[in-house]
Amino acid sequence: MVGRSLPEVGKGCPPPAIISPSILSADFAQLASECDTILKLGADWLHVDVMVRVGDGHFVPNLTLGPPVAKALRKHTDAFLDCHLMVSDPGRWVDDFADAGVDMYTFHLEAVEGEQAVRDLIARVRAKGMLAGLVIKPGTPVEALDPFLPDIDMVLIMTVEPGFGGQKFMPAMMDKVRHLRAARPDLFIEVDGGLGPATIDAAAEAGANVIVAGSAVFGAQDPGQVIQTLRESVERAGASRS
């Protein structure tokens, strides 16, 4: 499999455009084949939305992918697996997803109580050979991420409420992206929810460089053209900032 690292960012240079289609919108009966096709059409990563219930509680009102699916997919691809954990106890799953061959382990700040507990979980993720990311829901202030920015590899800003695909993009969330880009010009900033050709310019201009798109890619008549459109918008905005 590929090494678990991010593309290097030169001093004063914006991070590169990364297109990470969400496999939640793929045909699960043909998952390996569809992922292979989308990568050949220009996608950089595969975004794996993980929603599982733990005990009596749950983090989102839905159930989707778990470690067995990530492990099965890894057998068919060396692509970078970008996992978004929408679970109430993200610490429980670190070992399982590391064993499955996941590259990026991004967990919700809201699911971990206390600054030290967040730092400890970041350290555990990295000790297992994965990159560590943090994600926040639309209702969480972006400033809650500030203490952790020097220690993480990526931030994911949800531009919809997590749990289901196909929701409408929330443009107000772009102020969070602007805050992060100003704080760390080299940070990998991912956005997820309602992204497509009609909304990409707002996200790119705010400073996002990692774009998650599900139905906009997998449901398109020409997925390759959609991927190219997303990439060109991010690259254009990055060139403008630099």
Phi, psi and omega in degrees: 000167182288158176291147182273085180211161176259154174303138181291143179246121179290155180300128180081359181258144176287152176295154185289160175288130178233123177254121188234081181299138180279122181286356174300335181265001179279167173279109186297336179288342180229039191300310182299317181295315181294322178295319178299318179297314185292328176290320178294335179276000173120358178294148181265315182235171169242124181266123184249107178277119184249115178230112179222148177270141180237122180062224183270347183254171175209154184270324176225155183276053182200163176230133177221249193266148176230186182305322181300323179291316177299319180294319179294320180294321181301329180295341185249359182207149171256016180295156176291120180262113187257097188260131178249110184271107174257073185225158184278344180222076185297336179294335182293335191255002185302308183298318183297317182284329174296316178295331180285346178095024180287147181262313181243127180246102184250119184240158184283130175301325183293342184269358182234127186263119174101140183298318181293324178295323177296314180297320180296321180290321174303316180295321178296317179300313181292325179296335178272006175089009179257156170282154185243129176233157175241146180227147176231148176285166180303329183277355182268128179299139181296333181298340178296339180276342189307318183296340187256355186301324179289345191251356186244161183268334184202151170242137175249122175258118177283126179257011169214170172288129183293147175140327182218148175277169173080012179277166182277139178300136177257100184298335180297338180291347182291340174296328177294318179297317179299318179301313182292319181295324178290324182287321182219093183301336182265000185290139171281115182245117182257144174234143186215123175128108176072019181276136178188187182304329183281341185241352187296324184298321179298317180291317181294316181294331178287337177123005177290141177235346177247116189248120174262126176220128181259275182296331180296333178263300185294335181264003184278151173293327180230080183302324180299321179293322177296314178301317179296319179298316179298314182297314182298324179294315180295317180295321179296316180292321179295320178296323180295320180291324184282000000 
